Amino acid sequence: MVTGKPQDLASARNSLGSNLECRRIPSLFASRGRKLLGSSWDALPAPRRILVQYVPNSFGMRGMNLPMCRWLRNRRRRGDEVCVLFHEPYFYFGWHRPWRNLLAVVNRVMAWTLMQGAGLVYLSTPTWERYLRPYAWPSLPRFQWLPFPATLPVIPQDNAVRALRTRASASGAPLVGHFGTYGHDIAQPLRAIIRELLAEDPAVHLVCIGRNSERFIAEFDSLDPSYRRRIQATGDLEAAQTSLWIQACNLMIQPYPDGVTARRTSMTNLLAHGSAVITTDGRLTEPMWRSSGLSLVGTVEGPVLFLEQTLRLLRNDESRRSSSIAALNMYDRYFCEQRLLEALRPSGSSDSRTNRAMPRTPF
């Protein structure tokens, strides 16, 4: 059973076929919704395996839906195997907005409660284990990284890609891109990098791909109107068009304030496309990125070193090809669909060859 928004359910049904039952339950995380969902589960033969995709702020009640977590924990008493996928563990403590420290406390209680009822805890990034393990006592569930494959198809249409590149950058000028949703934490360092890049190399053109890119460009335009002719935004596109725009870029710049991690699906999609990428090495970055052959820049260096790496790759075709190959290799080794299926396969599977092929989780 899959629950969610109507468009998500239709997409899941179309992609997975008739064996999938999709049902939308109103007020899912409130008491009434939980009762309906529980009745639906109880009608299915036991044992039942329940996978919960968990982001604390998505459960309602301003990110403090402890009753939902208690209800999921208690499903274990009905013979259900509850598996929790932590996309994010909890809100951080801080003094910038001290009143939100209450949310940080409740989030930790929610995580502890869920892990008391979970036999297996999936992680969107191996880094989360060290964040969650102190709150797993006394149940001590098993932790396992669940790699996320690309969410975009790779569309092999060379003519369409060349047309987009010609439209975006005149006379074969280098086209640099960014793919994401342009939240505040990423938009701030990205804006500084773009400003330095456009000032340093007057030939470079830039395209911002994804939802909120138009708003980002409009804000940037108010700061640097002289660069307007060399920047464009795609806005929110269909998957196929997004793929074509990614392929049209000679180089992608992906600054993440806490460092690139396995949970960044924007990065996973670029790996699947074989994009030459420059990204950041930060406090959440897993060791596998540092040995991948990709170009990583420490977050503390700021836009200057990012600019140097960008110009180096733009001026060296061989380095960009090496970066592209490294991206494809990393995707195949860690993130492709087969890796996800291997991670989801119950322990003790008879396919020992597949189990041997599974790369060790880089904790």
Secondary structure, 3 states (H helix, E strand, C coil): CECCCHHHHHHHHHHHCCCCCECCCCCCCCHHHHHHHHHHHHCCCCCCEEEEEECHHHHCHHHCCHHHHHHHHHHHHHCCEEEEEECCCCCCCCCCCHHHHHHHHHHHHHHHHHHHHEEEEEECCCCHHHHHHHHCCCCCCEEEECCCCCCCCCCCCHHHHHHHHHHHCHHHCCEEEEECCCCHHHHHHHHHHHHHHHHHCCCCEEEEECCCHHHHHHHHHHHCHHHHHHEEECCCCCHHHHHHHHHHCCEEEECCCCCCCCCCHHHHHHHHCCCCEEEEECCCCCHHHHCCCCEEEEHHHCHHHHHHHHHHHHCCHHHHHHHHHHHHHHHHHHHCHHHHHHHHCCCCCCCHHHHHHCCCCCC
